[in-house]
Amino acid sequence: MTTPYYRPRRLRTSPAMRSLTAETRLHARELVLPMFVREGLSEAREIPSMPGVLQHTRDSLRRAAAAAAEAGLGGVMLFGVPATRDAVGSGATDPDGILNLGIADVVSEVGDALVVMTDVCLDEFTDHGHCGLVRADGSVDNDATLARYVEMALVHAEVGGHMLGLSGMMDGQVGAVREALDAAGHTDTAILAYAAKYASAFYGPFRDAVESTLTGDRKTYQMEPGNRREAAREVALDVEEGADVIMVKPAGPYLDVLADVAAASDLPVAAYQVSGEYAMIEAAAAQGWIERERAILESLVGIKRAGADMILTYWAQEVAGMLR
């Protein structure tokens, strides 16, 4: 062949060349580490379906938060696991409830070195395991639940939470919480809206982590997995109601939705690489079927490439070390 032709392989000839010309890069500051604090533990314990992920004591949570800050992460997302539960999730709004104590502990430990995110949802605190209050017929009462979310959000703001993650998928939750925060003087407390949260099969290990009591499903309030255009409507509503960051959950199975949201959004976009995504890679790697570190990084690069500005992942701290 006499006519010169372009060779894309020229830009793949060495690690230095590939790094220089990479279009998508991961940064530790874009990663958020989800963490669980459980009431009544004397020492941290591993979650069997999530190897390497712990239910923390208050003391181990503080140490883990300090380590996350030292690793250069962008934030942590805190979930509480109470010892007792009831129909209305009383522990969620008890100032001495495990999550509220954990938030205060972490803020005291790390200050503004990390964005301390909190989970504003009732599922960990209710004896029926739903994200909201349940009527006598078993259905979830959207509007009554909003009042509980408002109470929970105010407690989280008062103990120092920086960004409140509204994960319950109740209609109007962002507007209700934003209005209440502002009225109480918490105008600087940010809201992370779980804007497109799907009724996914990939949440199973998380339910082990929080010892979920759920029977049935959450399909009446979480999104149908086959719906793509609906995500745009959900996002638009949360933006209109005052969200500061919007999120797609899960991440990996919904990269098309994530790309749509990122292309249309003027707000920062988060994606949650959920427990099932984590567990699948860990399980396959344990069998020797895939290269663990490469699979972890590739999964995160795919999420970033689709448009995520920040990623919640259980590998956040480990990956921060890899990136160094």
HELIX and SHEET records of a PDB file:
HELIX    1   1 PRO A    8  ARG A   12  5                                   5    
HELIX    2   2 PRO A   15  LEU A   20  1                                   6    
HELIX    3   3 ALA A   28  GLU A   30  5                                   3    
HELIX    4   4 ARG A   58  GLU A   70  1                                  13    
HELIX    5   5 SER A   90  ALA A   92  5                                   3    
HELIX    6   6 ILE A   98  VAL A  110  1                                  13    
HELIX    7   7 ASN A  142  GLU A  158  1                                  17    
HELIX    8   8 GLN A  173  ALA A  183  1                                  11    
HELIX    9   9 ALA A  201  TYR A  203  5                                   3    
HELIX   10  10 GLY A  204  ALA A  209  1                                   6    
HELIX   11  11 ARG A  229  GLU A  241  1                                  13    
HELIX   12  12 GLY A  252  TYR A  254  5                                   3    
HELIX   13  13 LEU A  255  ALA A  264  1                                  10    
HELIX   14  14 SER A  275  ALA A  286  1                                  12    
HELIX   15  15 ARG A  292  ALA A  306  1                                  15    
HELIX   16  16 ALA A  316  LEU A  323  1                                   8    
SHEET    1   A10 ARG A  45  ILE A  47  0                                        
SHEET    2   A10 MET A  50  HIS A  56 -1                                        
SHEET    3   A10 LEU A  31  ARG A  38  1                                        
SHEET    4   A10 GLY A  75  VAL A  81  1                                        
SHEET    5   A10 VAL A 115  VAL A 120  1                                        
SHEET    6   A10 MET A 163  LEU A 166  1                                        
SHEET    7   A10 ALA A 190  LYS A 197  1                                        
SHEET    8   A10 VAL A 245  LYS A 249  1                                        
SHEET    9   A10 VAL A 269  TYR A 272  1                                        
SHEET   10   A10 MET A 310  LEU A 312  1                                        
END                                                                             
